[in-house]
């Protein structure tokens, strides 16, 4: 081999070694994080991602607190099925639960915007349109709709409400049902259920479409001359909801909820507010 050829061979060998080294180094760099993550044992829990909270140590809850027996204000203290359930969830997570009163209609946009509260607990029905905007936790209550009118009114079906004034709560499934099912409905929107019921008692609206368990509760002690004239089996399910940016909070709430169902706390709270055992 001539000197020149030897030089070329040596150069090529060096270049090859160098490039292999560079490649290996590169590959090792890229693989490193994967190797660390991959060390989790088979069957071991993957490290849970941390959830984000508006205020450290607190679970701030947005809620339309005029919706008994799910949430209502007793003086300045929120009470109800959702309140007890959220408090029990907070206890499991080591967080102080704080209910904040919001208009139902504003709950989803406010949660989405962030910075005010972490979770919605407001007898909110899980619906595909809402699921496109926020993340629901597992269902915690089965519900239906109801039609409420002055006692003794004739109601054989939605056609009997044609052209009548129907009180609904803005942004609810009751409003959606009336829009879809009552021909020529004259819908009168209210900011919450209790205001709609007062209007019906005063004769300012002819009927109300509202979640059945809430209508039952609102008429229980004082019917104010109103009655539930129909139950509408819409087959709704309520769910607590969190921001789509906070899936770890959804998972933590679901885990707590499953534990509360398993240890009997859920049934205890259910019986306290509805007087019967959950199905
Ligand atoms: N369940 C109904 C809905 O989600 C009403 C909820 C409420 O008024 N708090 O639309």
py3Dmol code that shows the C-alpha trace and the ligand (Angstrom):
import py3Dmol

protein = """\
ATOM      1  CA  UNK A   1       0.000   0.000   0.000  1.00  0.00           C
ATOM      2  CA  UNK A   2       1.329   3.385  -0.927  1.00  0.00           C
ATOM      3  CA  UNK A   3       1.746   6.015   1.715  1.00  0.00           C
ATOM      4  CA  UNK A   4      -1.127   8.015   0.246  1.00  0.00           C
ATOM      5  CA  UNK A   5      -3.442   4.978   0.234  1.00  0.00           C
ATOM      6  CA  UNK A   6      -2.441   4.132   3.827  1.00  0.00           C
ATOM      7  CA  UNK A   7      -3.300   7.668   4.817  1.00  0.00           C
ATOM      8  CA  UNK A   8      -6.726   7.456   3.164  1.00  0.00           C
ATOM      9  CA  UNK A   9      -7.451   4.092   4.852  1.00  0.00           C
ATOM     10  CA  UNK A  10      -6.432   5.446   8.231  1.00  0.00           C
ATOM     11  CA  UNK A  11      -8.553   8.527   7.697  1.00  0.00           C
ATOM     12  CA  UNK A  12     -11.570   6.423   6.669  1.00  0.00           C
ATOM     13  CA  UNK A  13     -11.152   4.138   9.698  1.00  0.00           C
ATOM     14  CA  UNK A  14     -10.971   7.128  12.006  1.00  0.00           C
ATOM     15  CA  UNK A  15     -13.966   8.758  10.357  1.00  0.00           C
ATOM     16  CA  UNK A  16     -15.970   5.527  10.697  1.00  0.00           C
ATOM     17  CA  UNK A  17     -15.057   5.102  14.359  1.00  0.00           C
ATOM     18  CA  UNK A  18     -15.943   8.719  15.028  1.00  0.00           C
ATOM     19  CA  UNK A  19     -19.290   8.567  13.261  1.00  0.00           C
ATOM     20  CA  UNK A  20     -20.210   5.301  15.002  1.00  0.00           C
ATOM     21  CA  UNK A  21     -19.324   6.863  18.305  1.00  0.00           C
ATOM     22  CA  UNK A  22     -21.392   9.908  17.455  1.00  0.00           C
ATOM     23  CA  UNK A  23     -24.349   7.748  16.407  1.00  0.00           C
ATOM     24  CA  UNK A  24     -24.196   5.584  19.508  1.00  0.00           C
ATOM     25  CA  UNK A  25     -23.914   8.666  21.684  1.00  0.00           C
ATOM     26  CA  UNK A  26     -26.873  10.150  19.952  1.00  0.00           C
ATOM     27  CA  UNK A  27     -28.990   7.040  20.231  1.00  0.00           C
ATOM     28  CA  UNK A  28     -28.096   6.659  23.896  1.00  0.00           C
ATOM     29  CA  UNK A  29     -29.156  10.257  24.508  1.00  0.00           C
ATOM     30  CA  UNK A  30     -32.515   9.705  22.898  1.00  0.00           C
ATOM     31  CA  UNK A  31     -33.162   6.457  24.648  1.00  0.00           C
ATOM     32  CA  UNK A  32     -32.228   7.611  28.080  1.00  0.00           C
ATOM     33  CA  UNK A  33     -35.581   8.982  29.254  1.00  0.00           C
ATOM     34  CA  UNK A  34     -37.380   5.944  27.889  1.00  0.00           C
ATOM     35  CA  UNK A  35     -35.055   3.611  29.768  1.00  0.00           C
ATOM     36  CA  UNK A  36     -35.751   5.421  33.025  1.00  0.00           C
ATOM     37  CA  UNK A  37     -39.537   5.273  32.523  1.00  0.00           C
ATOM     38  CA  UNK A  38     -39.378   1.701  31.367  1.00  0.00           C
ATOM     39  CA  UNK A  39     -37.866   0.537  34.662  1.00  0.00           C
ATOM     40  CA  UNK A  40     -41.359   0.351  36.247  1.00  0.00           C
ATOM     41  CA  UNK A  41     -41.974  -3.212  37.349  1.00  0.00           C
ATOM     42  CA  UNK A  42     -44.641  -5.250  35.660  1.00  0.00           C
ATOM     43  CA  UNK A  43     -47.892  -4.654  37.581  1.00  0.00           C
ATOM     44  CA  UNK A  44     -46.553  -1.706  39.552  1.00  0.00           C
ATOM     45  CA  UNK A  45     -48.591   1.522  39.469  1.00  0.00           C
ATOM     46  CA  UNK A  46     -47.203   4.043  37.006  1.00  0.00           C
ATOM     47  CA  UNK A  47     -46.321   7.244  38.841  1.00  0.00           C
ATOM     48  CA  UNK A  48     -49.587   9.262  38.976  1.00  0.00           C
ATOM     49  CA  UNK A  49     -49.388  12.655  37.357  1.00  0.00           C
ATOM     50  CA  UNK A  50     -49.936  15.563  39.753  1.00  0.00           C
ATOM     51  CA  UNK A  51     -53.203  17.445  39.469  1.00  0.00           C
ATOM     52  CA  UNK A  52     -53.367  21.212  39.378  1.00  0.00           C
ATOM     53  CA  UNK A  53     -55.391  23.268  41.899  1.00  0.00           C
ATOM     54  CA  UNK A  54     -56.401  26.930  41.857  1.00  0.00           C
ATOM     55  CA  UNK A  55     -55.423  27.200  45.547  1.00  0.00           C
ATOM     56  CA  UNK A  56     -53.020  24.840  47.253  1.00  0.00           C
ATOM     57  CA  UNK A  57     -54.669  22.449  49.721  1.00  0.00           C
ATOM     58  CA  UNK A  58     -58.181  23.394  48.607  1.00  0.00           C
ATOM     59  CA  UNK A  59     -60.700  21.892  46.240  1.00  0.00           C
ATOM     60  CA  UNK A  60     -62.729  24.863  45.012  1.00  0.00           C
ATOM     61  CA  UNK A  61     -66.155  23.817  43.760  1.00  0.00           C
ATOM     62  CA  UNK A  62     -68.345  25.823  41.375  1.00  0.00           C
ATOM     63  CA  UNK A  63     -72.034  25.145  41.997  1.00  0.00           C
ATOM     64  CA  UNK A  64     -75.513  26.559  41.405  1.00  0.00           C
ATOM     65  CA  UNK A  65     -76.484  26.338  45.077  1.00  0.00           C
ATOM     66  CA  UNK A  66     -80.257  26.687  44.573  1.00  0.00           C
ATOM     67  CA  UNK A  67     -80.835  23.073  43.555  1.00  0.00           C
ATOM     68  CA  UNK A  68     -81.944  21.042  46.568  1.00  0.00           C
ATOM     69  CA  UNK A  69     -81.425  18.307  47.643  1.00  0.00           C
ATOM     70  CA  UNK A  70     -78.132  18.406  45.675  1.00  0.00           C
ATOM     71  CA  UNK A  71     -76.933  21.827  46.784  1.00  0.00           C
ATOM     72  CA  UNK A  72     -78.588  24.706  48.582  1.00  0.00           C
ATOM     73  CA  UNK A  73     -77.532  27.395  51.030  1.00  0.00           C
ATOM     74  CA  UNK A  74     -78.351  27.066  54.709  1.00  0.00           C
ATOM     75  CA  UNK A  75     -77.377  30.557  55.809  1.00  0.00           C
ATOM     76  CA  UNK A  76     -73.912  30.851  54.311  1.00  0.00           C
ATOM     77  CA  UNK A  77     -73.179  27.127  54.442  1.00  0.00           C
ATOM     78  CA  UNK A  78     -73.760  24.929  51.384  1.00  0.00           C
ATOM     79  CA  UNK A  79     -75.531  21.625  52.051  1.00  0.00           C
ATOM     80  CA  UNK A  80     -76.885  18.703  50.057  1.00  0.00           C
ATOM     81  CA  UNK A  81     -76.035  15.395  48.426  1.00  0.00           C
ATOM     82  CA  UNK A  82     -73.357  16.876  46.136  1.00  0.00           C
ATOM     83  CA  UNK A  83     -71.904  18.833  49.063  1.00  0.00           C
ATOM     84  CA  UNK A  84     -71.574  15.762  51.323  1.00  0.00           C
ATOM     85  CA  UNK A  85     -70.176  13.694  48.465  1.00  0.00           C
ATOM     86  CA  UNK A  86     -67.625  16.371  47.515  1.00  0.00           C
ATOM     87  CA  UNK A  87     -66.631  16.762  51.178  1.00  0.00           C
ATOM     88  CA  UNK A  88     -66.058  13.005  51.430  1.00  0.00           C
ATOM     89  CA  UNK A  89     -63.985  13.113  48.231  1.00  0.00           C
ATOM     90  CA  UNK A  90     -61.988  16.045  49.631  1.00  0.00           C
ATOM     91  CA  UNK A  91     -61.306  14.053  52.787  1.00  0.00           C
ATOM     92  CA  UNK A  92     -59.928  11.162  50.728  1.00  0.00           C
ATOM     93  CA  UNK A  93     -57.698  13.551  48.795  1.00  0.00           C
ATOM     94  CA  UNK A  94     -56.599  15.523  51.856  1.00  0.00           C
ATOM     95  CA  UNK A  95     -58.144  18.733  50.503  1.00  0.00           C
ATOM     96  CA  UNK A  96     -60.454  21.283  52.069  1.00  0.00           C
ATOM     97  CA  UNK A  97     -63.634  21.534  49.969  1.00  0.00           C
ATOM     98  CA  UNK A  98     -65.019  25.043  49.409  1.00  0.00           C
ATOM     99  CA  UNK A  99     -68.338  25.535  47.577  1.00  0.00           C
ATOM    100  CA  UNK A 100     -68.678  28.733  45.523  1.00  0.00           C
ATOM    101  CA  UNK A 101     -72.082  29.848  44.240  1.00  0.00           C
ATOM    102  CA  UNK A 102     -72.254  30.389  40.474  1.00  0.00           C
ATOM    103  CA  UNK A 103     -75.096  30.733  37.975  1.00  0.00           C
ATOM    104  CA  UNK A 104     -75.556  27.318  36.310  1.00  0.00           C
ATOM    105  CA  UNK A 105     -75.184  28.794  32.845  1.00  0.00           C
ATOM    106  CA  UNK A 106     -71.713  30.203  33.623  1.00  0.00           C
ATOM    107  CA  UNK A 107     -70.221  27.053  35.183  1.00  0.00           C
ATOM    108  CA  UNK A 108     -68.726  25.502  32.038  1.00  0.00           C
ATOM    109  CA  UNK A 109     -67.195  28.676  30.542  1.00  0.00           C
ATOM    110  CA  UNK A 110     -65.753  29.649  33.951  1.00  0.00           C
ATOM    111  CA  UNK A 111     -64.236  26.192  34.511  1.00  0.00           C
ATOM    112  CA  UNK A 112     -62.776  26.275  31.001  1.00  0.00           C
ATOM    113  CA  UNK A 113     -61.294  29.741  31.511  1.00  0.00           C
ATOM    114  CA  UNK A 114     -59.574  28.489  34.686  1.00  0.00           C
ATOM    115  CA  UNK A 115     -58.403  30.280  37.819  1.00  0.00           C
ATOM    116  CA  UNK A 116     -61.699  30.390  39.752  1.00  0.00           C
ATOM    117  CA  UNK A 117     -62.615  26.839  40.799  1.00  0.00           C
ATOM    118  CA  UNK A 118     -61.320  23.317  40.170  1.00  0.00           C
ATOM    119  CA  UNK A 119     -64.466  21.251  39.830  1.00  0.00           C
ATOM    120  CA  UNK A 120     -68.172  21.596  39.020  1.00  0.00           C
ATOM    121  CA  UNK A 121     -70.566  19.829  41.414  1.00  0.00           C
ATOM    122  CA  UNK A 122     -74.012  21.039  40.418  1.00  0.00           C
ATOM    123  CA  UNK A 123     -76.368  18.211  39.548  1.00  0.00           C
ATOM    124  CA  UNK A 124     -74.892  18.524  36.076  1.00  0.00           C
ATOM    125  CA  UNK A 125     -76.025  15.994  33.490  1.00  0.00           C
ATOM    126  CA  UNK A 126     -73.308  14.319  31.428  1.00  0.00           C
ATOM    127  CA  UNK A 127     -74.035  15.285  27.794  1.00  0.00           C
ATOM    128  CA  UNK A 128     -71.922  14.897  24.640  1.00  0.00           C
ATOM    129  CA  UNK A 129     -72.054  18.679  23.936  1.00  0.00           C
ATOM    130  CA  UNK A 130     -70.658  19.330  27.409  1.00  0.00           C
ATOM    131  CA  UNK A 131     -68.122  16.504  27.137  1.00  0.00           C
ATOM    132  CA  UNK A 132     -66.657  18.326  24.147  1.00  0.00           C
ATOM    133  CA  UNK A 133     -65.781  21.221  26.475  1.00  0.00           C
ATOM    134  CA  UNK A 134     -65.002  19.732  29.891  1.00  0.00           C
ATOM    135  CA  UNK A 135     -64.112  16.351  31.402  1.00  0.00           C
ATOM    136  CA  UNK A 136     -66.758  14.529  33.420  1.00  0.00           C
ATOM    137  CA  UNK A 137     -65.874  12.150  36.228  1.00  0.00           C
ATOM    138  CA  UNK A 138     -67.803   8.873  36.541  1.00  0.00           C
ATOM    139  CA  UNK A 139     -71.608   9.239  36.920  1.00  0.00           C
ATOM    140  CA  UNK A 140     -72.812   9.547  40.537  1.00  0.00           C
ATOM    141  CA  UNK A 141     -76.610   9.953  40.268  1.00  0.00           C
ATOM    142  CA  UNK A 142     -79.405   8.864  37.862  1.00  0.00           C
ATOM    143  CA  UNK A 143     -82.043  11.480  37.129  1.00  0.00           C
ATOM    144  CA  UNK A 144     -85.081  12.347  34.987  1.00  0.00           C
ATOM    145  CA  UNK A 145     -87.128  15.415  34.096  1.00  0.00           C
ATOM    146  CA  UNK A 146     -90.523  16.523  35.381  1.00  0.00           C
ATOM    147  CA  UNK A 147     -93.327  18.870  34.377  1.00  0.00           C
ATOM    148  CA  UNK A 148     -94.744  20.993  37.201  1.00  0.00           C
ATOM    149  CA  UNK A 149     -98.031  22.922  36.917  1.00  0.00           C
ATOM    150  CA  UNK A 150    -100.750  24.378  39.147  1.00  0.00           C
ATOM    151  CA  UNK A 151    -102.394  21.522  41.069  1.00  0.00           C
ATOM    152  CA  UNK A 152    -105.289  20.025  39.113  1.00  0.00           C
ATOM    153  CA  UNK A 153    -103.995  21.080  35.663  1.00  0.00           C
ATOM    154  CA  UNK A 154    -104.617  18.721  32.762  1.00  0.00           C
ATOM    155  CA  UNK A 155    -101.460  17.262  31.258  1.00  0.00           C
ATOM    156  CA  UNK A 156    -101.557  14.303  28.895  1.00  0.00           C
ATOM    157  CA  UNK A 157     -98.388  15.089  26.992  1.00  0.00           C
ATOM    158  CA  UNK A 158     -96.186  17.901  25.698  1.00  0.00           C
ATOM    159  CA  UNK A 159     -98.940  18.939  23.262  1.00  0.00           C
ATOM    160  CA  UNK A 160    -100.888  20.266  26.284  1.00  0.00           C
ATOM    161  CA  UNK A 161     -98.121  22.815  26.787  1.00  0.00           C
ATOM    162  CA  UNK A 162     -98.344  24.176  23.234  1.00  0.00           C
ATOM    163  CA  UNK A 163     -98.240  27.949  23.220  1.00  0.00           C
ATOM    164  CA  UNK A 164     -98.024  28.076  27.034  1.00  0.00           C
ATOM    165  CA  UNK A 165     -95.434  29.941  29.097  1.00  0.00           C
ATOM    166  CA  UNK A 166     -92.890  27.424  30.338  1.00  0.00           C
ATOM    167  CA  UNK A 167     -90.382  28.363  33.017  1.00  0.00           C
ATOM    168  CA  UNK A 168     -86.961  26.748  32.598  1.00  0.00           C
ATOM    169  CA  UNK A 169     -83.540  27.196  34.104  1.00  0.00           C
ATOM    170  CA  UNK A 170     -81.143  28.665  31.523  1.00  0.00           C
ATOM    171  CA  UNK A 171     -78.680  26.236  29.996  1.00  0.00           C
ATOM    172  CA  UNK A 172     -80.200  23.100  31.511  1.00  0.00           C
ATOM    173  CA  UNK A 173     -81.393  19.793  30.117  1.00  0.00           C
ATOM    174  CA  UNK A 174     -84.936  20.832  31.146  1.00  0.00           C
ATOM    175  CA  UNK A 175     -84.675  23.829  28.835  1.00  0.00           C
ATOM    176  CA  UNK A 176     -83.337  21.579  26.048  1.00  0.00           C
ATOM    177  CA  UNK A 177     -86.229  19.125  26.544  1.00  0.00           C
ATOM    178  CA  UNK A 178     -88.817  21.922  26.298  1.00  0.00           C
ATOM    179  CA  UNK A 179     -87.147  23.347  23.185  1.00  0.00           C
ATOM    180  CA  UNK A 180     -87.211  19.949  21.494  1.00  0.00           C
ATOM    181  CA  UNK A 181     -90.588  18.641  22.613  1.00  0.00           C
ATOM    182  CA  UNK A 182     -93.048  21.467  23.076  1.00  0.00           C
ATOM    183  CA  UNK A 183     -94.530  22.932  19.932  1.00  0.00           C
ATOM    184  CA  UNK A 184     -94.548  26.740  19.887  1.00  0.00           C
ATOM    185  CA  UNK A 185     -93.242  26.858  23.427  1.00  0.00           C
ATOM    186  CA  UNK A 186     -92.891  30.248  24.950  1.00  0.00           C
ATOM    187  CA  UNK A 187     -89.859  29.544  27.120  1.00  0.00           C
ATOM    188  CA  UNK A 188     -89.192  31.844  30.044  1.00  0.00           C
ATOM    189  CA  UNK A 189     -85.604  31.454  31.270  1.00  0.00           C
ATOM    190  CA  UNK A 190     -84.712  31.737  34.984  1.00  0.00           C
ATOM    191  CA  UNK A 191     -81.294  31.849  36.573  1.00  0.00           C
ATOM    192  CA  UNK A 192     -82.117  28.991  38.938  1.00  0.00           C
ATOM    193  CA  UNK A 193     -84.803  26.450  39.819  1.00  0.00           C
ATOM    194  CA  UNK A 194     -86.093  28.200  42.947  1.00  0.00           C
ATOM    195  CA  UNK A 195     -86.849  31.381  40.974  1.00  0.00           C
ATOM    196  CA  UNK A 196     -88.684  29.353  38.323  1.00  0.00           C
ATOM    197  CA  UNK A 197     -90.828  27.739  41.032  1.00  0.00           C
ATOM    198  CA  UNK A 198     -91.661  31.099  42.617  1.00  0.00           C
ATOM    199  CA  UNK A 199     -92.776  32.376  39.213  1.00  0.00           C
ATOM    200  CA  UNK A 200     -95.003  29.309  38.720  1.00  0.00           C
ATOM    201  CA  UNK A 201     -96.531  29.715  42.197  1.00  0.00           C
ATOM    202  CA  UNK A 202     -97.252  33.373  41.390  1.00  0.00           C
ATOM    203  CA  UNK A 203     -98.898  32.345  38.106  1.00  0.00           C
ATOM    204  CA  UNK A 204     -96.304  34.116  35.949  1.00  0.00           C
ATOM    205  CA  UNK A 205     -95.590  30.902  34.024  1.00  0.00           C
ATOM    206  CA  UNK A 206     -97.990  28.022  33.232  1.00  0.00           C
ATOM    207  CA  UNK A 207     -95.530  25.188  33.737  1.00  0.00           C
ATOM    208  CA  UNK A 208     -91.938  24.341  34.627  1.00  0.00           C
ATOM    209  CA  UNK A 209     -89.679  21.666  33.193  1.00  0.00           C
ATOM    210  CA  UNK A 210     -87.080  20.726  35.785  1.00  0.00           C
ATOM    211  CA  UNK A 211     -85.037  17.782  37.118  1.00  0.00           C
ATOM    212  CA  UNK A 212     -87.472  15.409  38.883  1.00  0.00           C
ATOM    213  CA  UNK A 213     -85.623  14.955  42.219  1.00  0.00           C
ATOM    214  CA  UNK A 214     -85.338  18.735  42.595  1.00  0.00           C
ATOM    215  CA  UNK A 215     -89.012  19.351  41.783  1.00  0.00           C
ATOM    216  CA  UNK A 216     -89.924  16.668  44.332  1.00  0.00           C
ATOM    217  CA  UNK A 217     -87.760  18.341  46.966  1.00  0.00           C
ATOM    218  CA  UNK A 218     -88.953  21.887  46.216  1.00  0.00           C
ATOM    219  CA  UNK A 219     -92.623  20.882  46.591  1.00  0.00           C
ATOM    220  CA  UNK A 220     -92.115  18.542  49.566  1.00  0.00           C
ATOM    221  CA  UNK A 221     -92.805  20.851  52.490  1.00  0.00           C
ATOM    222  CA  UNK A 222     -94.864  23.543  50.824  1.00  0.00           C
ATOM    223  CA  UNK A 223     -96.312  22.798  47.399  1.00  0.00           C
ATOM    224  CA  UNK A 224     -97.509  26.418  46.986  1.00  0.00           C
ATOM    225  CA  UNK A 225    -100.414  25.067  44.936  1.00  0.00           C
ATOM    226  CA  UNK A 226     -98.127  23.304  42.443  1.00  0.00           C
ATOM    227  CA  UNK A 227     -97.783  19.626  41.573  1.00  0.00           C
ATOM    228  CA  UNK A 228     -95.683  17.336  39.430  1.00  0.00           C
ATOM    229  CA  UNK A 229     -98.028  16.497  36.551  1.00  0.00           C
ATOM    230  CA  UNK A 230     -95.583  14.292  34.647  1.00  0.00           C
ATOM    231  CA  UNK A 231     -92.308  12.461  35.031  1.00  0.00           C
ATOM    232  CA  UNK A 232     -90.236  12.408  31.867  1.00  0.00           C
ATOM    233  CA  UNK A 233     -87.834   9.464  31.670  1.00  0.00           C
ATOM    234  CA  UNK A 234     -84.839  11.190  30.080  1.00  0.00           C
ATOM    235  CA  UNK A 235     -82.374   8.761  31.710  1.00  0.00           C
ATOM    236  CA  UNK A 236     -79.844  11.435  32.686  1.00  0.00           C
ATOM    237  CA  UNK A 237     -76.740  10.875  34.773  1.00  0.00           C
ATOM    238  CA  UNK A 238     -75.021  13.524  36.849  1.00  0.00           C
ATOM    239  CA  UNK A 239     -71.247  13.835  36.912  1.00  0.00           C
ATOM    240  CA  UNK A 240     -68.706  16.099  38.593  1.00  0.00           C
ATOM    241  CA  UNK A 241     -66.582  17.871  36.000  1.00  0.00           C
ATOM    242  CA  UNK A 242     -63.036  19.208  35.710  1.00  0.00           C
ATOM    243  CA  UNK A 243     -61.059  21.066  33.062  1.00  0.00           C
ATOM    244  CA  UNK A 244     -59.757  19.032  30.136  1.00  0.00           C
ATOM    245  CA  UNK A 245     -56.289  20.290  31.175  1.00  0.00           C
ATOM    246  CA  UNK A 246     -56.583  18.474  34.500  1.00  0.00           C
ATOM    247  CA  UNK A 247     -57.066  14.740  33.790  1.00  0.00           C
ATOM    248  CA  UNK A 248     -55.146  13.785  36.949  1.00  0.00           C
ATOM    249  CA  UNK A 249     -57.822  15.513  39.060  1.00  0.00           C
ATOM    250  CA  UNK A 250     -60.559  13.609  37.211  1.00  0.00           C
ATOM    251  CA  UNK A 251     -58.720  10.341  37.919  1.00  0.00           C
ATOM    252  CA  UNK A 252     -58.211  11.208  41.597  1.00  0.00           C
ATOM    253  CA  UNK A 253     -61.921  12.068  42.025  1.00  0.00           C
ATOM    254  CA  UNK A 254     -62.939   8.852  40.274  1.00  0.00           C
ATOM    255  CA  UNK A 255     -60.680   6.828  42.536  1.00  0.00           C
ATOM    256  CA  UNK A 256     -62.098   8.536  45.655  1.00  0.00           C
ATOM    257  CA  UNK A 257     -65.666   8.020  44.389  1.00  0.00           C
ATOM    258  CA  UNK A 258     -65.026   4.308  43.808  1.00  0.00           C
ATOM    259  CA  UNK A 259     -63.643   3.994  47.350  1.00  0.00           C
ATOM    260  CA  UNK A 260     -66.694   5.795  48.783  1.00  0.00           C
ATOM    261  CA  UNK A 261     -69.000   3.404  46.934  1.00  0.00           C
ATOM    262  CA  UNK A 262     -66.996   0.410  48.154  1.00  0.00           C
ATOM    263  CA  UNK A 263     -66.790   1.471  51.828  1.00  0.00           C
ATOM    264  CA  UNK A 264     -70.521   2.338  52.156  1.00  0.00           C
ATOM    265  CA  UNK A 265     -70.081   6.120  52.509  1.00  0.00           C
ATOM    266  CA  UNK A 266     -71.821   6.794  49.175  1.00  0.00           C
ATOM    267  CA  UNK A 267     -74.882   4.742  50.256  1.00  0.00           C
ATOM    268  CA  UNK A 268     -74.955   6.497  53.625  1.00  0.00           C
ATOM    269  CA  UNK A 269     -74.960   9.955  52.003  1.00  0.00           C
ATOM    270  CA  UNK A 270     -77.543   8.825  49.428  1.00  0.00           C
ATOM    271  CA  UNK A 271     -79.920   7.574  52.137  1.00  0.00           C
ATOM    272  CA  UNK A 272     -79.443  10.769  54.138  1.00  0.00           C
ATOM    273  CA  UNK A 273     -80.701  12.926  51.247  1.00  0.00           C
ATOM    274  CA  UNK A 274     -83.147  10.654  49.401  1.00  0.00           C
ATOM    275  CA  UNK A 275     -84.432   8.465  52.224  1.00  0.00           C
ATOM    276  CA  UNK A 276     -83.843   5.289  50.208  1.00  0.00           C
ATOM    277  CA  UNK A 277     -80.857   3.082  49.421  1.00  0.00           C
ATOM    278  CA  UNK A 278     -79.154   3.610  46.044  1.00  0.00           C
ATOM    279  CA  UNK A 279     -79.963   0.982  43.387  1.00  0.00           C
TER     280      UNK A 279
END
"""
ligand_1 = """\
10
LIG
N -79.308 18.351 35.373
C -79.642 19.568 34.692
C -78.539 19.917 33.718
O -77.466 19.415 33.844
C -79.892 20.733 35.636
C -78.752 21.041 36.545
C -78.945 22.258 37.433
O -79.838 23.054 37.212
N -78.132 22.429 38.432
O -78.741 20.676 32.814
"""
view = py3Dmol.view(width=600, height=400)
view.addModel(protein, "pdb")
view.setStyle({"model": 0}, {"cartoon": {"style": "trace"}})
view.addModel(ligand_1, "xyz")
view.setStyle({"model": 1}, {"stick": {}})
view.zoomTo()
view.show()
